[in-house]
Amino acid sequence: MRFSDSFFEKIENKTKVSKETIIELANKLQQNDLKDEKTLREIIHELSNLTGKEVSKEKEDKIINAVINDKVPKDIDKMI
């Protein structure tokens, strides 16, 4: 899947995370098992640190549950 520069600009404006950092994180995601709870928690903590947004334990659990059970929307553009 290829994303346009405007997609990355939207993300950067919302999160203050650079395109390069997003690509690095995407590569990390591709190299790991996204059904592994430990890996997901590490990624959530990394994203939380990058964006400066705290993620509660309850929200983290909901995110992990959604990912493990394939309840994540497939159309990323609609999420931002």
N, CA, C and O atoms as a MOPAC input file, in Angstrom:
PM7 MOZYME 1SCF
protein

 N      0.84300 1    -1.17200 1     0.00000 1
 C      0.00000 1     0.00000 1     0.00000 1
 C      0.89400 1     1.24300 1     0.00000 1
 O      1.81900 1     1.35400 1     0.80400 1
 N      0.61300 1     2.14600 1    -0.88500 1
 C      1.39700 1     3.38400 1    -0.97800 1
 C      0.54700 1     4.53900 1    -0.46900 1
 O     -0.65000 1     4.62200 1    -0.74300 1
 N      1.19000 1     5.41900 1     0.27200 1
 C      0.48700 1     6.57000 1     0.81600 1
 C      1.06000 1     7.83500 1     0.20100 1
 O      2.26000 1     7.93300 1    -0.06000 1
 N      0.18000 1     8.80100 1    -0.02600 1
 C      0.60600 1    10.06500 1    -0.61000 1
 C      1.23900 1    10.95200 1     0.45700 1
 O      1.09100 1    10.72100 1     1.65700 1
 N      1.94900 1    11.97400 1    -0.02000 1
 C      2.54600 1    12.92900 1     0.90800 1
 C      1.47200 1    13.64000 1     1.72500 1
 O      1.71000 1    13.99300 1     2.88000 1
 N      0.29600 1    13.85400 1     1.14200 1
 C     -0.77200 1    14.52600 1     1.88900 1
 C     -1.24600 1    13.65600 1     3.05500 1
 O     -1.63800 1    14.18300 1     4.09600 1
 N     -1.21400 1    12.34100 1     2.89600 1
 C     -1.56000 1    11.43800 1     3.98500 1
 C     -0.58200 1    11.64500 1     5.14400 1
 O     -0.99300 1    11.79000 1     6.29600 1
 N      0.71100 1    11.65700 1     4.82800 1
 C      1.72400 1    11.84200 1     5.87100 1
 C      1.62200 1    13.23400 1     6.49300 1
 O      1.84700 1    13.39100 1     7.69300 1
 N      1.28900 1    14.23200 1     5.69800 1
 C      1.11600 1    15.58300 1     6.23200 1
 C     -0.02900 1    15.63300 1     7.24300 1
 O      0.08400 1    16.28500 1     8.28100 1
 N     -1.13800 1    14.93700 1     6.93700 1
 C     -2.27500 1    14.87900 1     7.87700 1
 C     -1.83200 1    14.25800 1     9.19600 1
 O     -2.13600 1    14.76900 1    10.27400 1
 N     -1.11300 1    13.15200 1     9.09200 1
 C     -0.64400 1    12.45500 1    10.28800 1
 C      0.31400 1    13.35000 1    11.07200 1
 O      0.19700 1    13.47600 1    12.29100 1
 N      1.25200 1    13.96500 1    10.37400 1
 C      2.24100 1    14.80900 1    11.04800 1
 C      1.57300 1    16.00300 1    11.72400 1
 O      1.95000 1    16.37900 1    12.83400 1
 N      0.58900 1    16.59700 1    11.06400 1
 C     -0.11200 1    17.73700 1    11.66300 1
 C     -0.88000 1    17.33800 1    12.90400 1
 O     -0.94800 1    18.10400 1    13.86500 1
 N     -1.45600 1    16.15200 1    12.89800 1
 C     -2.23500 1    15.68800 1    14.05000 1
 C     -1.36000 1    15.21200 1    15.19100 1
 O     -1.69200 1    15.42200 1    16.35800 1
 N     -0.24300 1    14.57300 1    14.86700 1
 C      0.55600 1    13.90100 1    15.89900 1
 C      1.91200 1    14.55000 1    16.16400 1
 O      2.52500 1    14.29900 1    17.20100 1
 N      2.37800 1    15.37400 1    15.24500 1
 C      3.72200 1    15.97100 1    15.32000 1
 C      4.82000 1    14.91700 1    15.17000 1
 O      5.94700 1    15.11200 1    15.62600 1
 N      4.47700 1    13.79700 1    14.52600 1
 C      5.43200 1    12.72500 1    14.26400 1
 C      5.80100 1    12.78900 1    12.78400 1
 O      4.92100 1    12.82900 1    11.92400 1
 N      7.09200 1    12.80000 1    12.49100 1
 C      7.56700 1    12.97100 1    11.11800 1
 C      7.30000 1    11.75000 1    10.24000 1
 O      7.10400 1    10.63700 1    10.72900 1
 N      7.29900 1    11.99200 1     8.93800 1
 C      7.10400 1    10.91900 1     7.95100 1
 C      8.15700 1     9.82800 1     8.14900 1
 O      7.84000 1     8.64000 1     8.08500 1
 N      9.40000 1    10.22500 1     8.38900 1
 C     10.48000 1     9.26100 1     8.55400 1
 C     10.23300 1     8.36200 1     9.77200 1
 O     10.46400 1     7.15400 1     9.71500 1
 N      9.76400 1     8.95500 1    10.86100 1
 C      9.47100 1     8.18400 1    12.06400 1
 C      8.31700 1     7.22700 1    11.81600 1
 O      8.34000 1     6.08700 1    12.28000 1
 N      7.30900 1     7.68700 1    11.08700 1
 C      6.16200 1     6.84000 1    10.75000 1
 C      6.61800 1     5.64600 1     9.91900 1
 O      6.18400 1     4.51900 1    10.15400 1
 N      7.48600 1     5.89100 1     8.95700 1
 C      7.98400 1     4.80800 1     8.09800 1
 C      8.82100 1     3.82300 1     8.91500 1
 O      8.70900 1     2.61200 1     8.72900 1
 N      9.65900 1     4.33700 1     9.81900 1
 C     10.45400 1     3.45900 1    10.69100 1
 C      9.54100 1     2.57600 1    11.54000 1
 O      9.78800 1     1.38000 1    11.69700 1
 N      8.48900 1     3.17600 1    12.08200 1
 C      7.54900 1     2.42200 1    12.90000 1
 C      6.80600 1     1.38300 1    12.06200 1
 O      6.59000 1     0.25900 1    12.51600 1
 N      6.41800 1     1.75000 1    10.85000 1
 C      5.73200 1     0.81200 1     9.95500 1
 C      6.63200 1    -0.38200 1     9.64600 1
 O      6.16500 1    -1.52100 1     9.62000 1
 N      7.91100 1    -0.12800 1     9.41300 1
 C      8.85100 1    -1.22000 1     9.15900 1
 C      8.95700 1    -2.13300 1    10.37200 1
 O      9.02200 1    -3.35500 1    10.23400 1
 N      8.97500 1    -1.53500 1    11.56200 1
 C      9.02600 1    -2.32300 1    12.79700 1
 C      7.77100 1    -3.18500 1    12.91900 1
 O      7.84700 1    -4.34900 1    13.31200 1
 N      6.62500 1    -2.61500 1    12.58300 1
 C      5.36600 1    -3.36100 1    12.64400 1
 C      5.38600 1    -4.55400 1    11.70300 1
 O      4.90500 1    -5.63200 1    12.05100 1
 N      5.94300 1    -4.36400 1    10.51000 1
 C      5.99200 1    -5.43800 1     9.52000 1
 C      6.89900 1    -6.57900 1     9.96800 1
 O      6.69900 1    -7.72800 1     9.57400 1
 N      7.88800 1    -6.26400 1    10.78200 1
 C      8.86200 1    -7.26800 1    11.20300 1
 C      8.43600 1    -8.02400 1    12.45800 1
 O      9.11200 1    -8.96700 1    12.87100 1
 N      7.31400 1    -7.61900 1    13.07200 1
 C      6.88400 1    -8.23500 1    14.32300 1
 C      5.52600 1    -8.90900 1    14.18700 1
 O      4.76400 1    -8.64300 1    13.25800 1
 N      5.25500 1    -9.77400 1    15.12800 1
 C      3.98600 1   -10.49100 1    15.18700 1
 C      2.95800 1    -9.60200 1    15.88600 1
 O      3.05200 1    -9.37100 1    17.09200 1
 N      1.98300 1    -9.10700 1    15.13400 1
 C      0.98300 1    -8.21500 1    15.70300 1
 C     -0.09400 1    -8.95700 1    16.48400 1
 O     -1.03300 1    -8.33300 1    16.97900 1
 N      0.02100 1   -10.23800 1    16.60000 1
 C     -0.89600 1   -11.01100 1    17.44500 1
 C     -0.25600 1   -11.28900 1    18.80100 1
 O     -0.86400 1   -11.91900 1    19.66600 1
 N      0.96700 1   -10.81600 1    18.97700 1
 C      1.68800 1   -10.99800 1    20.23300 1
 C      1.42100 1    -9.80400 1    21.14900 1
 O      1.75700 1    -8.66800 1    20.81700 1
 N      0.81800 1   -10.07400 1    22.29700 1
 C      0.41800 1    -9.00700 1    23.22000 1
 C      1.60500 1    -8.16300 1    23.67400 1
 O      1.49400 1    -6.93900 1    23.75000 1
 N      2.72300 1    -8.78600 1    23.97400 1
 C      3.91500 1    -8.05500 1    24.43800 1
 C      4.39100 1    -7.06800 1    23.37000 1
 O      4.70600 1    -5.91800 1    23.67500 1
 N      4.43900 1    -7.52200 1    22.12800 1
 C      4.85400 1    -6.66400 1    21.01700 1
 C      3.89800 1    -5.48400 1    20.86600 1
 O      4.33000 1    -4.34400 1    20.69000 1
 N      2.60100 1    -5.76300 1    20.93500 1
 C      1.60500 1    -4.69500 1    20.80500 1
 C      1.75200 1    -3.66700 1    21.91400 1
 O      1.66400 1    -2.46700 1    21.65700 1
 N      1.97300 1    -4.11200 1    23.13200 1
 C      2.13600 1    -3.18000 1    24.25400 1
 C      3.36900 1    -2.29200 1    24.04600 1
 O      3.33100 1    -1.09200 1    24.31800 1
 N      4.45000 1    -2.89000 1    23.56500 1
 C      5.66500 1    -2.11600 1    23.29100 1
 C      5.39300 1    -1.04000 1    22.23000 1
 O      5.83100 1     0.10200 1    22.37100 1
 N      4.68000 1    -1.40600 1    21.18800 1
 C      4.37300 1    -0.46500 1    20.10700 1
 C      3.45700 1     0.64600 1    20.60900 1
 O      3.65200 1     1.81300 1    20.26800 1
 N      2.46400 1     0.29400 1    21.41300 1
 C      1.56000 1     1.30300 1    21.96600 1
 C      2.34000 1     2.27700 1    22.84000 1
 O      2.10800 1     3.48300 1    22.77000 1
 N      3.26200 1     1.77700 1    23.66400 1
 C      4.06500 1     2.64800 1    24.52600 1
 C      4.96500 1     3.55300 1    23.68300 1
 O      5.14200 1     4.73000 1    23.99500 1
 N      5.52700 1     2.99700 1    22.62200 1
 C      6.38200 1     3.79700 1    21.73800 1
 C      5.57200 1     4.92200 1    21.07500 1
 O      6.02000 1     6.06700 1    21.01500 1
 N      4.39500 1     4.58500 1    20.58600 1
 C      3.53000 1     5.60200 1    19.97400 1
 C      3.10700 1     6.65500 1    20.99300 1
 O      3.05700 1     7.84500 1    20.68300 1
 N      2.80700 1     6.21500 1    22.18900 1
 C      2.42500 1     7.13100 1    23.25400 1
 C      3.55300 1     8.12100 1    23.53400 1
 O      3.31300 1     9.31900 1    23.68300 1
 N      4.77200 1     7.61900 1    23.60400 1
 C      5.93200 1     8.49300 1    23.83700 1
 C      6.16300 1     9.44200 1    22.67300 1
 O      6.46300 1    10.61800 1    22.87900 1
 N      6.02600 1     8.94200 1    21.45300 1
 C      6.24400 1     9.77300 1    20.26400 1
 C      5.24700 1    10.92700 1    20.18000 1
 O      5.60400 1    12.04600 1    19.81200 1
 N      4.00500 1    10.64000 1    20.52300 1
 C      2.95500 1    11.64400 1    20.36500 1
 C      2.72800 1    12.48100 1    21.62000 1
 O      2.04900 1    13.50600 1    21.57500 1
 N      3.30000 1    12.03900 1    22.74300 1
 C      3.08900 1    12.75700 1    23.98800 1
 C      1.69500 1    12.57000 1    24.54400 1
 O      1.23800 1    13.36500 1    25.36600 1
 N      1.01900 1    11.53300 1    24.10700 1
 C     -0.34200 1    11.24400 1    24.56800 1
 C     -0.30500 1    10.00100 1    25.45500 1
 O      0.20600 1     8.95300 1    25.06000 1
 N     -0.85200 1    10.13900 1    26.65300 1
 C     -0.89000 1     9.00900 1    27.56100 1
 C     -2.03000 1     8.06200 1    27.17500 1
 O     -3.12600 1     8.50200 1    26.82800 1
 N     -1.75800 1     6.77800 1    27.24100 1
 C     -2.76000 1     5.75800 1    26.94900 1
 C     -3.02500 1     4.99800 1    28.24200 1
 O     -2.12400 1     4.37900 1    28.80900 1
 N     -4.26400 1     5.05200 1    28.69700 1
 C     -4.61900 1     4.35500 1    29.94100 1
 C     -4.50700 1     2.85100 1    29.74300 1
 O     -4.52900 1     2.35500 1    28.61700 1
 N     -4.38800 1     2.13300 1    30.85400 1
 C     -4.32100 1     0.67200 1    30.80700 1
 C     -5.59300 1     0.11300 1    30.15100 1
 O     -5.52600 1    -0.84300 1    29.37800 1
 N     -6.73500 1     0.70600 1    30.46000 1
 C     -8.01000 1     0.25400 1    29.88800 1
 C     -8.02400 1     0.44000 1    28.36800 1
 O     -8.43700 1    -0.45700 1    27.63300 1
 N     -7.57700 1     1.59400 1    27.90800 1
 C     -7.55100 1     1.86300 1    26.46700 1
 C     -6.53900 1     0.95000 1    25.77300 1
 O     -6.79600 1     0.43700 1    24.68400 1
 N     -5.39700 1     0.75600 1    26.41200 1
 C     -4.37700 1    -0.14300 1    25.85900 1
 C     -4.94700 1    -1.54400 1    25.69200 1
 O     -4.73900 1    -2.18100 1    24.65900 1
 N     -5.66100 1    -2.02600 1    26.69900 1
 C     -6.27800 1    -3.35100 1    26.62500 1
 C     -7.29600 1    -3.43300 1    25.48400 1
 O     -7.37100 1    -4.44500 1    24.78700 1
 N     -8.07400 1    -2.36900 1    25.29800 1
 C     -9.06200 1    -2.33900 1    24.21300 1
 C     -8.37800 1    -2.37800 1    22.84800 1
 O     -8.83200 1    -3.07500 1    21.94000 1
 N     -7.29200 1    -1.63100 1    22.70900 1
 C     -6.54300 1    -1.61100 1    21.44600 1
 C     -6.00300 1    -3.00000 1    21.14200 1
 O     -6.14500 1    -3.50400 1    20.02800 1
 N     -5.38500 1    -3.61000 1    22.13800 1
 C     -4.80600 1    -4.94800 1    21.95900 1
 C     -5.89100 1    -5.95500 1    21.59400 1
 O     -5.70500 1    -6.77400 1    20.69400 1
 N     -7.00800 1    -5.89700 1    22.28000 1
 C     -8.12100 1    -6.79300 1    21.99100 1
 C     -8.60800 1    -6.60800 1    20.54700 1
 O     -8.87800 1    -7.58800 1    19.85200 1
 N     -8.71700 1    -5.36400 1    20.10300 1
 C     -9.17800 1    -5.09100 1    18.74000 1
 C     -8.19500 1    -5.63900 1    17.70500 1
 O     -8.61100 1    -6.22700 1    16.70600 1
 N     -6.90700 1    -5.45000 1    17.93700 1
 C     -5.90000 1    -5.91800 1    16.97600 1
 C     -5.86400 1    -7.44800 1    16.93700 1
 O     -5.87700 1    -8.04300 1    15.85900 1
 N     -5.81900 1    -8.07200 1    18.08900 1
 C     -5.73200 1    -9.53000 1    18.15200 1
 C     -6.95900 1   -10.18600 1    17.52400 1
 O     -6.85500 1   -11.24400 1    16.90300 1
 N     -8.12700 1    -9.55000 1    17.68700 1
 C     -9.36600 1   -10.12900 1    17.16600 1
 C     -9.77800 1    -9.56100 1    15.80300 1
 O    -10.93200 1    -9.68900 1    15.39500 1
 N     -8.82000 1    -8.93200 1    15.10200 1
 C     -9.04400 1    -8.39200 1    13.75300 1
 C    -10.23800 1    -7.44200 1    13.67700 1
 O    -11.04400 1    -7.52400 1    12.75000 1
 N    -10.34600 1    -6.55900 1    14.63700 1
 C    -11.44500 1    -5.59000 1    14.66500 1
 C    -10.96100 1    -4.18000 1    14.31300 1
 O    -11.62600 1    -3.19400 1    14.63100 1
 N     -9.81200 1    -4.09000 1    13.66400 1
 C     -9.23700 1    -2.80500 1    13.26600 1
 C     -9.71700 1    -2.47500 1    11.86300 1
 O     -9.65000 1    -3.32400 1    10.97500 1
 N    -10.20600 1    -1.23900 1    11.64400 1
 C    -10.66200 1    -0.84900 1    10.30100 1
 C     -9.54700 1    -1.01700 1     9.27400 1
 O     -8.38400 1    -0.72700 1     9.55500 1
 N     -9.90200 1    -1.47700 1     8.11000 1
 C     -8.92800 1    -1.69500 1     7.04300 1
 C     -8.62000 1    -0.41200 1     6.27500 1
 O     -7.55900 1    -0.31600 1     5.65800 1
 N     -9.51500 1     0.57900 1     6.29500 1
 C     -9.32800 1     1.81200 1     5.57000 1
 C     -8.73300 1     2.87500 1     6.49300 1
 O     -9.46000 1     3.59800 1     7.17500 1
 N     -7.40300 1     2.95900 1     6.50500 1
 C     -6.69500 1     3.86500 1     7.40500 1
 C     -7.05400 1     5.31700 1     7.14200 1
 O     -7.12300 1     6.11000 1     8.08100 1
 N     -7.28500 1     5.68600 1     5.87900 1
 C     -7.63400 1     7.06200 1     5.53400 1
 C     -8.84100 1     7.56900 1     6.31900 1
 O     -8.89500 1     8.74700 1     6.67000 1
 N     -9.80000 1     6.70500 1     6.59500 1
 C    -11.00400 1     7.10000 1     7.31800 1
 C    -10.73900 1     7.30100 1     8.81000 1
 O    -11.55100 1     7.90800 1     9.50800 1
 N     -9.61800 1     6.80100 1     9.29400 1
 C     -9.28900 1     6.91000 1    10.70600 1
 C     -8.72000 1     8.27100 1    11.06600 1
 O     -8.74400 1     8.66400 1    12.23200 1
 N     -8.20400 1     8.99900 1    10.07000 1
 C     -7.56600 1    10.28800 1    10.38000 1
 C     -8.39600 1    11.44300 1     9.88200 1
 O     -8.01100 1    12.59900 1    10.05600 1

